[in-house]
Each structure stands twice: as C-alpha cells, then as structure tokens.
Amino acid sequence: MSNAAHYSEAELVLQLRQGNEQAFEAVFHRYHVEMFRFALKYVQVSPIAEDLVHDVLLYLWERRQDLVITTSLKAYLYAAVKYRALDYLKSQYAKQVYETDIPDVLTAATQADTALQVQQLNEAIQRAIAELPEKCRVIYQLSRDTGLTYKEISEQLDLSPKTVEAQMGIALQKLRKYLQQYWIIAVGLALPLLPFLFK
C-alpha cells in the first residue's frame, strides 16, 4: 500500500495539486464508497450513482491544479456529488416535461422561465451562504453538504456540540431572513430547495 493512503486530507490535496497519482488513488479508496451511498440517496439507481461519483472524481483529477477547498476534502466531494445528482434530477425532470403533449412553443417558454427561476433561486441561496460569518458558514456547509451530525462536526472542528448547535441556529436565522423574498418562487416551482434549508 502506498504512503498516500496514510496522508491527511491537507496532504492529499497538496499532492493532488502536484499531480501525484497515488494521492488520487488514495482519495478514491478512502471516499468512493461513501460518495456512492450519498449519491444513491438522490438518484436511487446504482449505475447512475456510480457514474456521478466517477464524474466527480474525474473532474477532481482534471482540475487538480485549480483546486480551491475552503472546508475539508470530504465536504468538498460530498458537495460536488450533491450538485451533480441535483443536476441529473433536473435534467430528468426537464426531459419528462418535454416528452408530454404540451405544444412545443408553450413547452419551450415554460422551460425557459422555470430554468431562469431555478437559476435565480440557486444564486440567491449561494449568495446567502457566502454572506454568513465564517464559522457559521463552515458549520452549515458541513451539516448540509455532507450530512454530518452536530457531534461529528464538533469533533472535526474541535468545538463543543452546543457551540455547533448555536452556530447552526445563527446560520439558519440569517438564511431565513435573507431568502424570505424567494419563498413564492420556491413554492411556485414546487422545489424542495428552500424548505430543506430550514428543517
């Protein structure tokens, strides 16, 4: 087994940037199964979940020199899998709409309007998250992007579970206030994006 298997996350990222193939193999063996299970929760089909994970890992390797990871490597990979899975689900939804008996002109107009609203909603969510205080943002992303429990987050960041819970409360309060104006769009699109933020 290569020395890369024992690298810390920071060392793995550094070695990836330098093109170390053993580091990439270590990332694969360390996170592949977890990423697959996480993707499967979204897409419900094993071959598709496997393809999504492979896409994320391929992207990681191809863009290794430009890697910017502000949380942890694990959080970064989970977030990448989540966004790939959501993109896949959106594409499947759009395909189903397109294949109905709706007239072509009406279908195109409706899809264009919906796509614009989804884009606006996603951009608003990302802006809201980016404006959170750093500690709130890191804790929020670890919770939502990787599904870590407060206890797991507290251990990873060397904080007490109470501190993590308090910071999550602050983050959610700020996000509710910032995104209040977008509720109508979310409800109109029947999207789970905003409700999932606040549960």
TAWOWO-V451582 format. One record per backbone hydrogen bond with DSSP energy under -0.5 kcal/mol. CO is the residue of the C=O (numbers start at 1). NH is the residue of the N-H. Records with the same first field share a line. If there is no record, write none. Layout:
# TAWOWO-V451582
CO=NH  NH
This chain:
# TAWOWO-V451582
2=5
3=6
4=7
8=12
9=13
10=14
11=15
12=16
13=17
14=18
15=20
16=19
19=21
20=24
21=25
22=26
23=27
24=28
25=29
26=30
27=31
28=32
31=35
32=36
33=37
34=38
35=39
36=40
37=41
38=42
39=42  43
40=44
45=49
46=50
47=51
48=52
49=53
50=54
51=55
52=56
53=57
54=58
55=59
56=60
57=61
58=62
59=63
61=64
63=66
64=67
68=70
72=76
73=77
74=78
75=79
76=80
77=81
78=82
79=83
80=84
81=85
82=86
83=87
84=88
85=89
86=90
87=91
88=92
89=93
90=94
91=95
92=96
93=97
94=98
95=99
97=100
103=107
104=108
105=109
106=110
107=111
108=112
109=113
110=114
111=115
112=116
113=117
114=118
115=119
116=120
117=121
118=122
119=123
120=124
121=125
122=126
123=127
124=128
125=129
126=130
127=131
129=132
133=137
134=138
135=139
136=140
137=141
138=142
139=143
140=144
141=145  146
142=146  148
143=147
149=153
150=154
151=155
152=156
153=157
154=158  159
160=164
161=165
162=166
163=167
164=168
165=169
166=170
167=171
168=172
169=173
170=174
171=175
172=176
173=177
174=178
175=179
176=180
177=180
179=182
180=183
182=186
183=187
184=188
185=189
186=190  191
187=190
192=196
193=197
194=197  198
195=198  199
